[in-house]
Amino acid sequence: MLISVFAPSLLSLPGRPCGTDSWEATHCPLSCLPGEAALTALPQRTGAPTPHSCSLFSALQGPRYPHLESTALSPGPGQWPPPSLFLFQTLSPQKQAFILEVLSGCLEYRKLLTIVVDAFYMRDGQLCLWSDYNLFQVICYLATFQLEELGFQLFSNIVKSQPADKMHKFLRFFFNPLNLCSWIKDEWSLIYEMAHVKENWTDPLMRWQPEVQELIDQLERVLTNQLPLSKTKAKVTEPKQFNLTVPRPRAIPMPEPVPVVAKPRPVPRATYQSPQEQQVLELTKRRNRLKAEELLLRANLGEMRCAMPRKAPAQGSKKALRLQSPPRICKTLQLLFCRPSDDIPIKLNTAAILREGALYQRQVEKELQRVDKLVDGARDLSEFLEWQRKMQAKDYQEQRTASECRRLQGKLSHEEAVLARQRLLQENKQKADRKKEEQMAELTQQCAARRLQEERSMKELVEQVMEGHRNTQVAQMKLLKRRQQAVQEVREESQELLQRRAQEAREEQTQRCELISQLRALETQPTRKGKLVDLTQIPGYGLEGEMSIVELRERLARLKEAQKREEEEKRDQIIQGKRAKSQELQNTLEQISLCRSAMGRSAALRTIWK
């Protein structure tokens, strides 16, 4: 690129060496200016140059840009003229004026261009190279400030002379109406006035937006028609086999002899069979269950036997008694009771005796209650059960209807709640929109007030700094005097402290000497080795309940005697309780024996009746 060659020499300022290592050579916005193809696209102004280009060139040569005349266009002593200088001088005056105009504009509006290009690299240009940074700055400057003067045809020729993919990305980002009318306008308004930005920069860009969109479509078509570069297949490295010595075949080892193992003993059959005791227990359980079921059946059949009225049997044979008895009682099975023989003694513990006594007591109470109910006229409960069943069915039907009503009411309330929620959401949305508009208005007012306050604070700060610069010498003299006075005070205080410490050390030393002399005098005095102890004497420490050793021993002896008396009393109480308990158990056993004899007599009478 032609202009990128001489851009460093144009931007070399006084006091900066010109070369490829200078700051301008790497950060100059013209280091990536459109090349020779774009320059040739400029209008060839034959004859006298136009007033605009001549005035710009004369202004650049005048006092406005003196460094371009003194340093950039003429090498200093000891410097070799760069080749870009010769190329720049060989150009026509029109091209030189255009290059200098673009250079000065990029330097003047560097802050505006940096905002756009940095945002482009952060959003759409993340894959672009940083070496193209200056190229995007120049295109941005031409589109913003020179598009009216150059004309759209010349601007499109300059854009088409550059790589199509880079120009397509940058123009699509920069001429996006959403970006231009939102954050780009706001950022530029922080540097310049909003009215100036809108009138001179953003509105013209929006007017040129349709033509630029056609140019973006052309670049996109160019990108789609480009053929992808064919990748040449790299030559694959062919490995060669190492020339190694072939190892000898390994000898087959002799097999080891298999050891002879003794024949194991067979597993006994009882391992896989269930034990005989378990089978016996199962048979015993079955028999006992059958006996219990038979006894239960007999008891259920003869359940209401005692409630049936009977006539007194006449004197006669047993056959007459059987004929007079009702047929139902004759068909009932006979319950067999096991009569324990009186010869076998049964020893019962206290718990068994009490349990059996309580059991007989409950049986007697149940029998009395049953007899009382029969006397009162108890009857069949089938009618009551039928009425109860009907009432339960009626209650169940009423519960079902009530639950269905509640379900329908719940549905209606749910739908009403959904509608109320939707209305509430709409109202909240409207309130939020109104509040947001109010907040935006407040924010704009606050930003304007903050900007004015910052400007005032900056002015006050500048005035304070200027006033501080004026009063620095007076303040330094005052500070020096204060420091000297403080040093003198600190020195006097340190001397006083040292004198006090020396005096305290001398006093401490004299006290130590006196203590040592007193200790040595005490050591020389004779001491009594033996010590007399009086057991009846109170120590006299002033504690509550203080006593002598003799009194303590006497009290301990009395406590032991009291403990012995309490133990004897407890022993007597335990013996009396055991006697009362044994008497109670004896009475319970007598009652149990009476109940057993009565049950035996009743069973004998029943067998005789049958």
C-alpha positions in Angstrom: 0.0 0.0 0.0 1.4 3.3 -1.1 0.2 5.7 1.7 1.2 3.2 4.4 4.8 3.5 3.3 5.1 7.3 3.9 2.6 7.7 6.7 5.3 7.2 9.5 7.4 10.0 8.1 4.4 12.3 7.9 3.5 11.7 11.5 7.0 11.9 13.0 6.9 14.8 15.5 9.9 16.8 16.8 11.8 15.0 19.4 10.6 11.5 18.2 12.9 9.4 16.0 11.4 8.4 12.7 11.5 4.7 12.0 9.5 1.5 12.2 9.9 1.4 16.0 8.2 4.8 16.6 4.7 5.1 18.0 3.3 6.7 14.9 4.5 3.9 12.7 2.4 1.4 14.5 -0.6 3.5 15.7 -1.0 6.1 12.9 -4.5 5.9 11.3 -2.9 6.4 7.9 -0.5 3.4 8.1 -3.4 1.4 6.5 -4.9 4.1 4.3 -6.3 2.9 0.9 -3.6 2.1 -1.5 -2.6 3.2 -5.0 -5.7 1.8 -6.6 -7.8 4.1 -4.5 -5.6 7.0 -5.1 -5.8 6.6 -8.8 -9.6 6.6 -8.4 -9.4 10.2 -7.1 -10.5 12.8 -9.7 -7.6 13.9 -11.8 -7.6 17.6 -11.5 -5.9 18.9 -14.6 -4.7 22.4 -14.8 -5.1 24.6 -11.7 -6.3 22.7 -8.6 -9.7 23.3 -7.1 -10.0 26.0 -4.4 -10.7 23.4 -1.7 -7.6 21.3 -2.3 -5.4 24.4 -2.8 -6.7 26.1 0.4 -6.2 22.8 2.4 -2.7 22.4 1.1 -1.8 26.0 1.9 -3.3 25.6 5.3 -1.2 22.5 5.9 1.9 24.4 4.9 1.0 27.4 7.1 1.1 27.9 10.9 -1.6 25.3 11.6 0.7 22.3 10.9 4.2 23.6 11.3 5.6 20.2 12.3 4.6 18.7 8.9 6.7 21.2 7.1 9.7 21.3 9.5 10.1 17.6 10.4 8.0 15.3 8.4 8.9 16.7 5.0 12.5 17.4 5.7 14.9 15.1 7.5 16.9 16.4 10.5 20.7 16.3 10.9 22.0 12.8 11.2 18.8 11.1 9.8 18.6 9.3 6.6 15.5 10.3 4.6 13.0 7.4 4.6 11.7 6.0 1.2 8.2 7.1 2.0 9.3 10.8 1.7 10.4 10.3 -1.9 7.1 8.5 -2.7 5.1 11.3 -1.1 7.0 13.9 -3.1 6.5 12.1 -6.3 2.7 12.3 -5.9 0.6 15.0 -7.5 -0.4 18.1 -5.4 -4.0 17.0 -5.4 -3.2 13.6 -3.9 -0.8 15.1 -1.4 -3.5 17.5 -0.2 -6.0 14.7 0.1 -3.6 12.6 2.2 -2.7 15.4 4.5 -6.4 16.3 4.9 -7.3 12.7 5.9 -4.3 12.6 8.2 -5.2 15.8 10.0 -8.9 14.7 10.3 -8.0 11.3 11.8 -5.8 13.0 14.4 -8.4 15.7 15.2 -11.4 13.2 15.6 -9.4 10.4 17.0 -11.7 10.0 20.1 -14.8 9.6 17.9 -13.1 7.1 15.6 -11.7 5.1 18.5 -15.2 4.7 20.0 -16.6 3.1 16.8 -13.6 0.9 16.0 -13.2 -0.4 19.5 -16.9 -1.4 19.7 -16.5 -3.1 16.3 -13.6 -5.2 17.6 -15.6 -6.1 20.7 -18.8 -7.2 18.8 -18.6 -8.1 15.1 -14.8 -7.9 14.5 -13.6 -10.4 17.1 -11.9 -12.4 14.3 -10.3 -9.4 12.6 -6.6 -8.6 13.0 -5.4 -5.7 15.1 -3.1 -4.7 12.3 -6.2 -3.5 10.4 -7.2 -1.1 13.2 -6.0 2.0 11.3 -7.7 0.8 8.1 -11.1 0.8 9.9 -10.4 4.3 11.4 -9.7 5.8 8.0 -12.8 4.2 6.4 -14.9 5.5 9.4 -13.4 9.0 8.9 -14.1 9.0 5.2 -17.7 7.8 5.7 -18.5 10.3 8.5 -16.7 13.5 7.4 -15.7 13.2 3.7 -18.6 11.3 2.1 -20.4 14.5 0.9 -17.2 15.9 -0.7 -15.9 12.7 -2.2 -19.2 11.5 -3.6 -20.6 8.0 -3.2 -19.0 6.6 -6.4 -15.5 7.6 -5.3 -16.2 6.2 -1.8 -17.4 2.9 -3.2 -14.2 2.7 -5.4 -12.1 3.2 -2.3 -14.0 0.5 -0.4 -13.9 -2.0 -3.2 -10.1 -1.6 -3.5 -9.7 -3.1 0.0 -10.5 -6.7 1.1 -14.2 -7.4 0.6 -14.7 -9.4 3.8 -13.3 -6.7 6.1 -15.2 -3.9 4.4 -18.4 -5.9 4.5 -18.2 -6.5 8.2 -17.3 -2.9 9.1 -19.8 -1.2 6.9 -22.6 -3.5 8.0 -21.7 -2.7 11.7 -21.2 1.1 11.2 -24.2 1.8 9.0 -26.6 -0.3 11.1 -29.5 2.2 12.1 -29.8 0.5 15.5 -26.1 1.3 16.3 -26.1 4.8 14.8 -29.2 6.1 16.5 -28.5 4.5 19.9 -25.1 4.1 21.5 -22.9 5.7 18.9 -24.9 8.9 19.1 -24.9 8.8 22.9 -21.1 8.2 23.1 -20.4 11.0 20.6 -22.7 13.3 22.5 -20.5 12.9 25.6 -17.7 14.6 23.7 -19.6 17.1 21.5 -23.0 18.7 21.7 -25.9 16.5 20.9 -27.5 18.9 18.4 -24.1 19.2 16.6 -23.7 15.4 16.5 -27.2 14.9 15.2 -27.2 17.6 12.6 -23.7 17.2 11.1 -22.9 13.5 11.5 -25.7 11.0 12.3 -28.4 12.5 10.1 -26.2 12.6 7.0 -25.1 9.0 7.7 -28.8 7.9 7.9 -29.5 9.7 4.5 -26.6 7.7 2.9 -27.7 4.5 4.5 -29.8 3.1 1.4 -26.8 3.6 -1.0 -24.4 2.1 1.5 -26.7 -0.9 1.9 -26.6 -1.5 -1.8 -22.8 -1.4 -1.6 -22.9 -3.9 1.3 -25.1 -6.3 -0.8 -22.5 -6.0 -3.7 -19.7 -7.0 -1.3 -21.7 -9.9 0.0 -22.3 -11.1 -3.6 -18.6 -10.8 -4.2 -17.9 -12.9 -1.1 -20.3 -15.6 -2.2 -18.9 -15.9 -5.7 -15.3 -16.3 -4.5 -14.0 -19.8 -4.9 -12.4 -21.3 -1.8 -8.7 -21.8 -2.0 -7.7 -25.4 -2.8 -5.6 -26.9 -0.1 -2.6 -28.9 -1.3 -2.3 -32.2 0.4 0.9 -32.3 2.4 3.3 -35.1 1.8 3.0 -37.8 4.4 6.1 -39.1 6.0 6.7 -42.8 5.3 8.3 -44.6 8.2 11.1 -47.1 7.5 11.7 -50.2 9.4 14.7 -50.4 11.7 17.4 -52.8 10.8 17.5 -54.8 14.1 19.0 -58.1 14.9 16.3 -60.9 14.9 16.2 -62.5 18.4 16.5 -66.2 18.8 13.4 -68.2 19.5 12.8 -68.9 23.1 13.0 -72.5 24.3 9.8 -74.1 25.5 10.1 -74.9 29.3 9.3 -78.4 30.5 5.9 -78.7 32.2 5.9 -79.2 35.9 4.4 -82.5 37.2 0.8 -82.3 38.4 0.6 -83.1 42.2 -1.6 -86.0 43.2 -4.3 -84.8 45.7 -6.0 -87.2 48.1 -9.6 -88.0 47.3 -11.9 -85.8 49.4 -14.6 -87.2 51.6 -18.2 -86.9 50.2 -20.6 -84.4 51.6 -23.1 -86.0 54.0 -26.7 -86.2 52.9 -27.9 -84.5 56.1 -26.4 -81.2 54.8 -29.1 -80.8 52.0 -32.0 -82.2 54.1 -34.0 -80.4 56.7 -33.6 -81.8 60.3 -36.0 -84.3 61.7 -36.8 -82.2 64.8 -38.2 -79.4 62.5 -40.6 -81.9 60.8 -41.8 -83.2 64.2 -42.5 -79.6 65.3 -44.5 -78.9 62.1 -46.7 -82.0 62.7 -47.3 -81.0 66.3 -48.3 -77.5 65.3 -50.8 -78.9 62.7 -52.4 -81.3 65.3 -52.7 -78.5 67.9 -54.3 -76.2 65.3 -56.9 -78.9 64.3 -57.7 -79.4 68.0 -58.1 -75.7 68.6 -60.4 -75.3 65.5 -62.5 -78.3 66.7 -62.9 -76.8 70.2 -63.8 -73.4 68.7 -66.5 -75.0 66.5 -68.0 -76.8 69.5 -68.0 -73.6 71.6 -69.7 -71.6 68.9 -72.4 -74.2 68.4 -73.2 -74.3 72.2 -72.9 -70.6 72.6 -76.6 -69.7 73.6 -77.4 -73.0 75.3 -77.7 -71.4 78.8 -80.3 -68.8 77.6 -82.9 -71.4 76.4 -85.8 -72.1 78.9 -85.9 -75.7 80.3 -88.6 -77.5 82.1 -87.8 -79.4 85.3 -87.3 -83.0 84.4 -89.7 -85.5 85.9 -88.5 -88.5 87.8 -87.8 -91.3 85.5 -85.2 -92.9 83.3 -82.5 -91.0 81.4 -84.4 -91.8 78.1 -87.3 -89.7 79.2 -85.0 -86.8 80.0 -83.6 -87.0 76.5 -87.0 -87.0 74.9 -88.2 -84.0 76.9 -85.1 -81.8 76.0 -85.4 -79.6 72.9 -83.9 -81.0 69.6 -81.4 -78.1 69.3 -79.8 -78.8 72.6 -79.5 -82.5 71.7 -77.7 -81.7 68.4 -75.1 -79.5 70.1 -71.6 -81.0 70.5 -70.3 -81.8 73.9 -67.4 -79.8 75.2 -64.8 -81.8 76.9 -62.8 -80.2 79.8 -59.6 -81.7 81.0 -59.9 -82.3 84.7 -56.5 -81.9 86.4 -55.8 -84.7 88.8 -55.3 -83.6 92.4 -52.4 -85.9 92.8 -50.0 -83.7 90.7 -48.9 -80.7 92.6 -48.7 -77.4 90.6 -46.5 -74.6 91.9 -47.6 -71.1 90.8 -45.6 -67.9 91.2 -47.0 -64.6 92.4 -47.7 -63.2 88.9 -49.5 -66.4 87.8 -51.7 -66.4 90.9 -52.6 -62.7 90.4 -53.4 -63.3 86.7 -55.6 -66.3 87.3 -57.5 -64.4 90.1 -58.1 -61.4 87.8 -59.3 -63.8 85.0 -61.9 -65.5 87.2 -63.1 -62.1 88.4 -63.6 -60.9 84.8 -65.4 -64.0 83.8 -67.8 -63.7 86.8 -68.5 -60.0 85.9 -69.2 -60.9 82.2 -71.6 -63.7 83.1 -73.5 -61.4 85.5 -73.8 -58.7 82.7 -75.0 -61.2 80.2 -77.7 -62.5 82.5 -78.9 -59.0 83.3 -79.3 -58.2 79.6 -81.3 -61.4 79.0 -83.6 -60.5 81.9 -84.1 -57.0 80.5 -85.4 -58.4 77.2 -82.5 -58.3 74.7 -83.6 -59.1 71.1 -82.3 -59.3 67.4 -80.3 -56.4 66.0 -81.1 -57.0 62.3 -83.6 -54.1 62.1 -81.2 -51.7 63.7 -78.4 -52.8 61.4 -80.6 -52.3 58.3 -81.6 -48.8 59.4 -78.0 -48.0 60.1 -77.0 -49.2 56.6 -79.6 -47.0 54.9 -78.6 -44.0 56.9 -74.9 -44.5 56.1 -75.8 -44.8 52.3 -77.8 -41.6 52.5 -75.0 -39.8 54.3 -72.5 -41.0 51.7 -74.7 -39.7 48.8 -75.0 -36.3 50.5 -71.2 -36.2 50.9 -70.7 -37.0 47.2 -73.0 -34.2 46.1 -71.4 -31.7 48.5 -67.9 -32.7 47.2 -69.0 -32.2 43.6 -70.4 -28.8 44.4 -67.2 -27.8 46.1 -65.2 -29.1 43.1 -67.3 -27.0 40.7 -66.9 -23.9 42.9 -63.2 -24.5 43.1 -63.1 -24.5 39.2 -65.0 -21.3 39.0 -62.8 -19.6 41.6 -59.7 -20.8 39.8 -60.9 -19.3 36.5 -61.8 -16.1 38.2 -58.3 -16.0 39.8 -56.6 -16.6 36.4 -58.6 -13.7 34.9 -57.8 -11.5 37.9 -54.1 -12.4 37.6 -54.1 -11.5 33.9 -55.7 -8.1 34.7 -53.2 -7.5 37.5 -50.3 -8.4 35.2 -51.6 -5.9 32.6 -52.0 -3.2 35.2 -48.5 -3.9 36.6 -47.0 -3.8 33.1 -48.7 -0.4 32.4 -47.5 0.9 35.8 -43.9 -0.4 35.1 -43.9 1.3 31.6 -45.0 4.6 33.2 -42.5 4.3 35.9 -39.8 3.4 33.4 -40.5 6.5 31.4 -40.5 8.7 34.5 -37.2 7.1 35.6 -35.7 7.7 32.1 -36.7 11.4 32.3 -35.3 11.7 35.8 -32.1 10.0 34.7 -31.6 12.4 31.8 -32.2 15.3 34.1 -29.8 13.9 36.6 -27.2 13.3 33.9 -27.5 16.9 32.7 -27.2 18.2 36.3 -24.3 15.9 37.0 -22.5 17.1 33.9 -23.0 20.7 34.9 -21.8 19.9 38.5 -18.7 18.1 37.2 -17.9 21.1 35.0 -18.2 23.4 37.9 -16.2 21.1 40.1 -13.5 20.9 37.5 -13.3 24.7 37.2 -13.1 25.0 41.0 -10.4 22.3 41.1 -8.4 24.1 38.5 -8.7 27.4 40.4 -7.7 25.6 43.6 -4.7 24.0 42.0 -3.6 27.4 40.5 -4.0 29.0 43.9 -2.1 26.2 45.6 0.8 26.6 43.1 1.0 30.2 44.1 1.1 29.5 47.9 3.5 26.5 47.7 6.6 28.5 48.8 4.9 30.1 51.8 3.5 26.7 52.8 6.9 25.1 52.5 8.5 27.7 54.8 5.7 27.2 57.4 6.1 23.4 57.2 9.8 23.7 57.7 9.4 25.8 60.8 6.8 23.4 62.2 9.1 20.4 61.6 12.0 22.1 63.3 9.9 23.0 66.3 8.6 19.5 66.5 12.1 18.0 66.3 13.2 20.3 69.2 10.2 19.3 71.4 10.8 15.6 70.7 14.5 16.0 71.6 13.7 17.7 74.9 11.1 15.0 75.8 13.5 12.2 75.1 16.2 13.7 77.4 13.6 14.0 80.2 12.5 10.4 79.7 16.2 9.2 79.9 16.7 11.1 83.1 13.6 9.6 84.7 14.5 6.1 83.7 18.0 6.5 85.2 16.5 7.8 88.5 14.0 4.9 88.6 16.8 2.3 88.0 18.8 3.7 90.9 15.8 3.6 93.2 15.0 0.0 92.2 18.6 -1.0 92.8 18.5 0.4 96.4 15.3 -1.4 97.1 16.8 -4.7 95.9 19.8 -4.3 98.2 17.5 -3.6 101.2 15.5 -6.7 100.5 18.6 -8.9 100.2 19.9 -7.7 103.5 16.5 -8.4 105.2 16.4 -11.9 103.8 19.9 -12.7 105.0 19.1 -11.5 108.5 16.0 -13.8 108.6 18.1 -16.7 107.5 20.5 -16.2 110.4 17.7 -16.3 113.0 17.1 -19.8 114.8 13.9 -21.6 113.9 11.8 -24.2 115.9 11.7 -27.6 114.3 8.8 -29.2 116.3 5.2 -28.0 116.1 2.5 -28.5 118.9 -1.0 -29.5 117.7 -4.1 -29.1 119.9 -7.0 -31.3 118.6 -9.6 -29.3 120.6 -8.6 -25.9 119.2 -10.6 -24.2 116.4 -8.4 -23.0 113.5 -10.0 -19.6 113.5 -10.1 -18.9 109.7 -13.5 -17.2 110.0 -15.4 -19.8 108.0 -19.1 -20.8 108.7 -19.5 -24.0 110.6 -15.8 -24.1 111.7 -15.0 -26.9 114.3 -12.1 -28.7 115.9 -11.0 -32.2 115.1 -12.5 -33.7 118.3 -15.9 -32.3 117.5 -15.6 -33.5 113.9 -15.0 -37.1 115.1 -17.9 -36.9 117.5 -20.3 -35.8 114.8 -19.1 -38.5 112.4 -19.8 -41.2 115.1 -23.3 -39.8 115.7 -24.0 -39.9 111.9 -23.0 -43.6 111.7 -25.3 -44.5 114.6 -28.2 -42.7 112.9 -27.5 -44.5 109.6 -27.6 -47.9 111.4 -31.0 -47.0 113.0 -32.4 -46.1 109.6 -31.2 -49.3 108.1 -32.9 -51.4 110.9 -36.2 -49.5 110.4 -36.1 -50.1 106.7 -35.4 -53.8 107.2 -38.4 -54.1 109.6 -40.7 -52.4 107.0 -39.6 -54.8 104.3 -40.3 -57.8 106.4 -43.8 -56.6 107.3 -44.5 -55.8 103.6 -43.4 -59.4 102.6 -45.7 -60.9 105.3 -48.7 -58.8 104.1 -48.0 -59.8 100.5 -47.8 -63.5 101.4 -51.1 -63.3 103.3 -52.7 -61.6 100.2 -51.4 -64.4 97.9 -52.8 -67.0 100.3 -56.2 -65.4 100.2 -56.1 -65.3 96.4 -55.1 -69.0 96.2 -58.1 -69.9 98.5 -60.4 -67.9 96.2 -59.0 -69.6 93.1 -59.5 -73.1 94.6 -63.1 -72.2 95.4 -63.7 -71.0 91.8 -62.1 -74.2 90.4 -64.2 -76.4 92.7 -67.4 -74.5 91.6 -66.5 -74.9 87.9 -65.9 -78.6 88.4 -69.2 -79.1 90.1 -71.0 -77.1 87.3 -69.3 -79.2 84.6 -70.3 -82.4 86.4 -73.9 -81.2 86.6 -74.0 -80.4 82.9 -72.7 -83.9 82.0 -75.4 -85.4 84.2 -78.1 -83.3 82.4 -76.8 -84.4 79.0 
